[in-house]
Amino acid sequence: MAKVPAAAVAAGGLVGGYAVARFTKKRPLGGAVLAVAGAAAAQQWRQRAGAKTGAALSAAYVAGFAGSHPLAKKVGAWPAVLGVAGSVALASWVMVDRRR
């Protein structure tokens, strides 16, 4: 069975977490989606590229989540979330998924 690329898991977690929080009006539920997807992506990163790369991409994931909040004040919520999700996905693809 083919695995879902870690880039898609990470981007899906950032976008999905925001969407769940926004549309259900339950931020903890969105946070759970964000956390589960982040943990799944981190596991893939670690397994495929090692602990150092896994830690770096995990930090990028958390930084993307945190950075989307102030960015949303300047460009809007959806553009901020999509922008950071795309950035994390690109980093994941370059550092991990492209090798496969």
N, C-alpha and C positions, 0 to 999 in steps of 0.2 A: 504494500500500500504506500503510495507517495505521501510524503509529509508536506504539510503546508509550510512555505518558506517563513523563516523567522521574521523577515521584513513585513510580511502580510499580517502575522500575528501581532507584532508590535504596533503597526499602524492601525489595525483593527481595534486593538485595546484602547488606544488614545481616542480614536473617533467614536468607537462604541461606548466607551465609558462616559464621554461627554453626552452622547445622544441619549443614553439611558438616564443619566442624571437630569438632563433637560426635559425630556418628554414624560418621565414619571414623576418629576419634581421631588425625587428622593436621591439626594446627593450620596448617601452611603451606598446605595445600590449601584450607582455609577462608579463609585470608588472601588467596589468589589469587582466589577467588570474590569476596570483598569488594573487592579492588583493581580487578578487571575491571569489575564493576558500577559502582563509584564513578567510574572513568574514563569509562564510557559515559554515566552521568548527568551528570557534569561537562561533557562535550562538548555534550550537549543543552542544559544550562543556559546555557552560553556562547553557543551558536548562537541560542537563542531569546530570551534576555534580556540578553545582553551580559556582558562580562568581570567587571564589578563584582558583579553578581548571581551569576554562576557561581562566583566566588571565595568569596562569602559562603555559598552553599549547600554548596560543597565543604568549607569549614571546619565547617559544621554537621554534615556527614556524618562527618568525622573526629572531631569532638567527641562525636557520638553514639556512635560506636564506642568511644572512650576512656571516655566517661562511663557506658557500660553495665556496665563492669567493677566499679566501686565500688557502683553501684546494685544490681547482682546480689547483693551481700552483704547488702543490706537487704530486697529483695523477691523474690529468686530470679532465676535466669538467664533463663528464658523471658519472664517479665513485664518484665524490664529490656530485653531485646532488642526485644520487641514494642513497648514504650513508646517507645524511642528511634527505632525504625523508623517508627512512626506520627508522631512529632514531625517527623522529617526529611521524610516524605512530605507532611505537612500544609504545612510551610514551602515545599516545592517546588511544591505545587499552588497555593498562594496567590500565590507570586512568579512562577511560570512557566506552569504547565499551565492555569490558569484562563483565561488570556488567549487561548488557542487556541480 
